[in-house]
Amino acid sequence: MTEANQTLVGFSVAERIRLTEQCLRSLSDAAEEWVDLACQAKRIPVESAVRAEEVLAGPVSVARFLQVLLISLNAIARSGKPCLPGSPVFTTEEQWRVPVFPTSGIYDSLVFAGLKAEAWLKPGLESTSLFNLDPLESTASESLPLTLVLGAGNVSAIPATDVLTKILQDGERVLLKMNPVNEYLKPVFEQAFQPLIEAGLLRIVCGNADESAALVEYPAIERIHITGSTQTHDVIVWGSDPAERASRKQKNQPRIDVPITSELGNVSPWIVVPGKYSEKQLQFQAENIAASIVNNASFNCLATKVIVTAANWPERDRFLAMIEQHLSSIPRRYAYYPGAARRWERFAGEVPDDQEFLPWKLLRNADPQQSPHLFQEESFVCVCAETTLQADSDTDFLERAVDFVNQEVWGTLCASITVPDAFQKTERDVLDRCISRMHYGAVGINHWPALNYAFMSTPWGGAPGADLQNVSSGIGNVHNTFFLRDVEKTVLSGPLTLFPKPVWFPSHPNPEAVGWRLMKLYTQPSFGNLLRVGLSVVFK
């Protein structure tokens, strides 16, 4: 960063609002090239419906983040605090459950009808301390800290929204180091975030692991945020040599002495509670799980990697067959992420028939004792294991399944539960207790927790309690656009089926058209642009 940038001080709410508005405009100008570059790198054909993934998980997600943050910042400027989309509830467990979705001002309740999300705060908070607005209260005499953001290489919105969180919410200057896998996006990032660059708040650089190591030790760096694997995190914090790493961990002597936050990997589980489902509900949930496996060629920390079913559920085999049928109908994707074929062979237990276009693989009846790596290591490749649990009842199964994913499945980032309607009606207390016991930062009820990430008003990060020595899925969270204090987890819920078909489902008829209309809605919210979103579901 330049000398002028190093002395930048103060960062008012009004200035953050101005920069957020400017970024929304510059993002619109960069969006098409952004998507084109990502599709070229991932070998997604121009005519492919898969292009929609790069629209939705790229500029659309970033535009949504900027818009929901802008709504909160404007509310803070008017009244001194964010305006929540509903009233918080204080439970008998002395825990606040705060509504965070659907948000107001961008027609969420219509676009995503049926879905809702809450942030569950850590138990014991007083009602006067729901918000943490300290990062907004920098004074003209305070120099803004310099944060190194080591960006992820798989989904383009991740480094972008990490940067925006650190600058526009936390009041920090950022040096973004692009991952070599997606450093081709540097020019469009510079165009999209030119207002932040001109303000001296952002600089973007590229390079390999050696450059990353040098930046980590750069004296001017005051904070670090890492998105990637736990292995990468531990190399940065404790050293690349295994012996040095072990010694430093034992002595609690990290190589670097600055605050570190992170969002790391996960072996993401999906629990299916046994019970009565309609044919439509089974088909929807089967495609729901299939979509969570194939999205971005499964190079996602939130891709489903373990399905947990009840051994005595009569519909189990048929439901798994439905998932396999959906997978078989979805074209293979180019395995763009380094080392994918090698990892696929290790986790699938066979040599792939094509090392560039790997097959989707569901492994039924996986045993955590015989194949522990399927449950304890993040594969970051398109292999998903299914395992069964014995239980005396549906409630007993859910309790056992929660224990299983907490204890036997690695990571604390996100997990899903499919729940029959009758169970939700008669066993609501059991379900709430089980959700509360789940040691995950995001939980989806009947839906993929990728939505917890994409909605941006839902805080995202690993479960609290991690530290540098046992970092698990990471420390801290991002996307907390309501500035909530001490978030324990976010809980997304919705019905067993949605209409119209979700845009993230592989069988959606016009996903890219919907994606671009959402982009317009989030950059220029209006009833007219809402209508255009609805029309794009039917007409390209």
N, C-alpha and C positions, 0 to 999 in steps of 0.2 A: 504494500500500500504506500502511497506517496506521503511525503512529510505533511502536506496539507491535510490529508485524510487522517493522519495520526493525531492531529490536534482538534479534530471535529468534536464539538461539545454540544450538549443539550439536544433534545429530540421531542418536541411537543406533540400532543395529540393532533393538533391542527396540521402540523407538518406530515405526520403519518397518514392522515386522511388525504392530503394533497398527493403524496407519493403513491398511495394505493390507487387513487383515481387515475393517475398518469400511467401506472403499470397496466391497468385494465385496458387502456387505449393502445399502448405499445404492444401488449400481448396479442391483441386482435390482429395487428399488422404482421406479426411473426408466426401466427398459428398454422397457416397452410404449409409454409416451408418446414416448420417443425415436424408436422405429420409426415410430409414427403420424405424427409431425411430419415426418420425413424423407420418408415416402411422399407426404404431402400436398404438400410442396414440389416433389417430382420427378414429381408427377401419376401415381403408381403406384396403380392401382385396388385396392380392398380385397380383391377376389377373385383378384388376380394373383399368380402364383407368383414374380414378380420381387420381391415384398416380402421374400423370403428374403435378397436381397442386402443390404437395410438391416438385417436381423437379424444376419447373419453379419459384415458389414463395419462394424457399429456395436457394440452392447453385447456380442455374443459375442466379438469380437476383444479388446475391452477386458477382459472377464471372464477370458479366457484369459491375457492379459498379467499381470493381477493374480495369478492362480493360479500361473503358472510362476515369477513373481518371488517369491511367498510361499514356494514350495518351496525356492528358492535361499536366501532370507533365513533360513529356519528351519535349513537345513543349515549356513549360516555361523555362526549362533548356537550350534549344537551343536558343530561341529568346526573352525570357523575358515575354512572354504572351501566353495564350492558342490560339490554331488555331481553329477558328470557322468554321463550315461546310457550309459556305455561307456568304454573305455580309449583315450586319445589315441594316435595313430600318428605316429612321426617318420620322415619319408620320406628317400630318398637325396638329395633336393634340399635337405636340412636344413630341412625345413618341418614344423611340427606340423599335423596334421589332427585336429580335436577333434570328437567326436560331440556334437551339440546337439539332435537329434531322431531317434526319438521320445523325449519326455521321460518321466520316471517319475512315478507318482502320479496321473495323470489318464487312464490307459488308452489312451495314444496308439497303442501297438503293435497294439491291437485296432481302434480307430476309424479309424486311417489305415494299415491293414495294407499293407505293401509299400513304404511311403515312408520315406526316411531322409535326414538332412542332416548335413553336417559344416561346421565353421568352419575354413577354412584360414588359419593365422596367417602373418604376414610371416616370410620365411625368416630363420634365424639366431638365433631366440629360444632361450634356455636353458630347460631343462625346469622350472626352479624359478620361472619367470616367466610361467606360462600365465594367471594371474589378475591383475587390477588391482583391488584392494580399497581403494585410497586414498580414493575418494569416500565410503566407509563409515566413515572414521576421523576424522570431525570431532570436535573436543573442545568442552567446555562454554564455552571462551573464544573460540571461533571464530564469527563472525557468518556466517549463510548468505547466499551471494551472491544477488542479484535478477536473474532471467533474463526477458527478454521473448520470448515464443513467439508468432510470427506464424503462425496456424493456416491449414491448407489448407481449401479450400471444397468439395472434391469428395467425399471419403469421411470419414464422421464419426469413425471410429476414429483418424484421423491426428492431429488436434490433441489428442484425449484421451490417446493413448498417448505423444505427445511430452511432454505435461505430466507424466504419470506417470513417464516416464523421467527427466526433469529433477529431479523432486522426490524420488521414492522410491529412485532409483538414484544420481543424481549429487549429491543433498543440496543442492538449490537451492530458493529461493523462486521462484514463477512468476507473472508477469503475462501472462495469455493474452489476446491480441487476436484475437477471432473474425473470420473472413473474412466480408464482407458476403453472400456466396452462402449461407452456412449459419448466420448469426447467430441464426436462429430456434431453434437448439439451446441457446442460452445458459441458459434456465431449467432444462432437464433436465441439463445439465452441472453447474449449481450444485447440483441435487438429488443427482446421482450422486457428486459430489466434495465434498459438504458437510463431511465430516471434515477434508479438507485446508484448506478455507476457514476452518473454525472454529479450526484449528491455526495460522492465520496464514501458511500456505504457498502459498495460491493466491487470486488475484483474477481475475475474468473481465470483460472490457469489449468493447464493440462500437464501430463507427465506420467511416468511409470512409478513403480513402488519405491524406487530410490528418491524420486522427487517428493513423494508423500512422506517418506521418513525424514527428509531434510526439513520439510515444512512443519512437521510435528515438533521438531526441536528448535524451530525459529524463535528467537528470544521475544519477539513482539507478540507472539500468539498468547492470548490470555485465557482462552477457552477452546474446547474441541468438541465437535459433534460428529459422530461416526454412524453411517448407515451401511450395513454390510453383514459379514459373517462374524460369529464369535471368535473364530480363529484369527481373522484380521485384527479385531479389537485387541486380543491378547498379545499379538505380535507388537502392536503399537504401544501398548501399555507396559508390557513386561519384557519384551525383547524377542528377537527372532530365533535365538539359540535356545533349544529345549531345556538345557541344563540351567541357563541363566534365568529362563522364565520360571522354572520350578523354584529356584533359589529365591528369586525376588518375591514370588507369591508367598512363599513360606515366611519371609521376613517382612512382608507387606511394604516393599520398597519399589513402587512403580518407577519406570524410567522418566516419566514426565510428571511435573508438579503443577498442573492446572486442572480446573474442573472439567470433567468429561461427561457428556451425555451421549446416548446412543439408542438406535433402533436396530436390532439384530435379528437373527433367524428364529425359526420355530418349526416344529413338526406339528402342523396344524391338524387337530382332530375334529371329526364330525360324529357326534353321538346321535343315534336313531332310536328313540324311545319306542318300544313295541306297543301295539294297540291297533285299533281299527282306523284305517284310512280309506278314503274313496279311491277309485281308480285314477281319477284326475289328480288327486293329491299325491299319490305315489309317483305318477309320471312327472309331475312338476318338481317334486323333491329329487327325483333321480336326475333330471336335467340340471337342477340346481347344483347338485354335487358334481356332475360332469363338467359344468361350466367352471366350477371352482378349481378343477384339475387342469383344464386345457388352456385357460386364460394365460396369455403371454407365454405360450408353450410351456407352462408350469414353472417358469423362472420367477416365482413369487414366494416370499416368506409366508404368505397367507394362503397359498395353494393347499387344498386338502391333501393330506398325506396319510392319515389313518382314519378309517371308518369303524366305529364301534357299534356292533349290533348285539341283540339278544339271541342266544343260541336256540331258544324255544319259540321264537317269533315265527308264526306260520308263513308270513309273507317275506321272510328274509331272502330266500333264494330267488324269488321272483323279483324283488326289489333290486338285488345286485345284478340280475340279468338285465333289468331296465337300464341301470347305469352303464353296463357293458354295451348295450345296444346303442345308447346315445354316443358313447365314446367311439364305437365302430363307424358311426355315421359322420363323425367330425374329421375333416382332412388333417393329416399330420402337418406339423409346423417345422420350419427350419430351426435347428438347435443352435442358435447363435451364441449362446453363452459358453465360454471356454470350459473344456473338460466335461461337457455334458454326456458324451457317448461313454466315456470311462465310468462316470457315476451311474449311468443307466445300467450298465452291465453289472456293477457291484450290487445295486439295489434290486434289479429285476432277476438276477441270478442266471442270466443267459446273455449271449452276444446278440446285439441288435442286428436286424436284417439290413438296416440302413443307418449309418452313423451320422448322417446329416439331417435326416428326417426321422426322428425317433418315434416308435409307436407308443400310444397311450397304453398303460399297463395297470390293471387292477389285480392284486394278489389276494385271493380269498383265503380265509382261515389262517392268516399269519399268526405265528406263535412268538410272543415277545421273549420267551426263553430260548427258542431255537434261532430266531432272527432278530436279536436285540437292536441291530443297526437300523432296522425299519422304524423303530420307535424312539431311538435315542440319538439319531444323527439326522440332520437336515440334508436330504438328498439334493434338493434344488434341481430336480429333474422330474419327468412325467411318469413317475411310478407311485401308486397309491396302494397301501395295504389295508385289508379288512380283517378285523379280529372279532371274536365273539366272547360274551361273558355269560356265565350261568347266573340265573337269578330266580327267586321264588315268586316275584310279582313285578309289575311295571315300575312301581315306586322303588322297590329293592334294586332293580336294574339301574335306574337313574342314579341312585346313591352310589352303587358300585362303579358305575361308569365314570362319575365325577372323581372318585378315589383313584380310578385307573389312570385317567388322563393327567391328574395332578401328580401322581407318583411314578408312572411308567412311561409317560410320553414327554419328551424333552421340550422345553420352552415354556414361555409365559405370555406370548403375544396375543394369540386369538384362538377361539374354539367356537364350534357351532353345536346346536341341539335341534333336532327335528322332533316336534312334540304333537301327539294327536290332540284334536280339539277337546275330546272328552277328558283327557288327562289335565289339560289346562283348566277346565271348569271344576273338576272334582278334587284335584290335587295341587291347587295353586300355591298353597303354603310350602309343599314339598319342592315344587319347581323353584320358588323364590329362594328357599334355603339352599338348594343345590347351586343355583346361580351365584349366590353369595359365597359359597365355599370354593367356587372355581378360581384357581390362582392364575387368572389371565387378565390382560389389560383390556381385551375386547371380547364380548360374547354375542353371538348371533342366535336368536331364537327363530327357527324356520328359514333363516337366510344367512348368506355368506358374509362373514365379517369384513370382507373387502369393502362393503358399504360403510362400515364404521370408519374406514380410512377415507373413502371417497367423499363422504358428506361434509367433511372439513370442520363442521361445528362440533363433531364428536372427537374428543381428545384421543390421541393414538399413541400407544407405546406399551412396553412390557409391564407386567404387574409390578407394583411397588415392592421394595425389599431387596432388590439386587444391589450389588456393590461391585467394585472393580475386580475383586478376587473371584466372585461368582456372579458374573454379569448376566448370565442367562439370555433373555431376549432384549435386554437393554435397560438403560437408566433414564428416567424422565419421559416426557411426552411432547408431541407437537400437535398443531391444529387445534389448540385449545382456544378457539376464537371467542368464547364467552369469558375467558380469563378466570376460570374456576380454580379454586384452591384445593390442593390435596385430592386429586381424582384417584380413586381406587380402580375403577373399571368403567367402560361404557357398555351398555346393554341395548342392542338393537332387537326389535321384535316386529313380527308381522304375521299375516295369515299364511296358511299352508300353500295357497295359490295366489297369484296376482294377475290382474287384467288391467291393461293389455300386457302382453308378454314383456318381461324385463329386457332392456336393451343390451344387457350383458350376456344374455342367453345366446348360444351359437346359432339357434334356429330363428332368431329374430329376422323379419323380412327386410327391414331398412335401417340397420343400426347406424351406419355412417351418417345418413341424412338426419336421424334423430340427434346424433352427437353434435353436428354443426349447428342445429337449431338450439340445442342446449347452450352451446357456446354463445350464440347471439343473446339468449335469454339472460345468461349470467353477466355478460358485459353490458347489456342494455335491458334491464328488467322492464317489461311492459306487458299488458294484457295481450297486445297484438303478437308479441314474440312468444307468449305462452300458447296462443292459438296455433302458431306455426309449428311449435313442438308437437302438438296434437295431430296436426295434419301430416307431419312427416312420418308418423307411425304407419300411415296408410299409403302416402304418396311420397316418392323420392323427390 
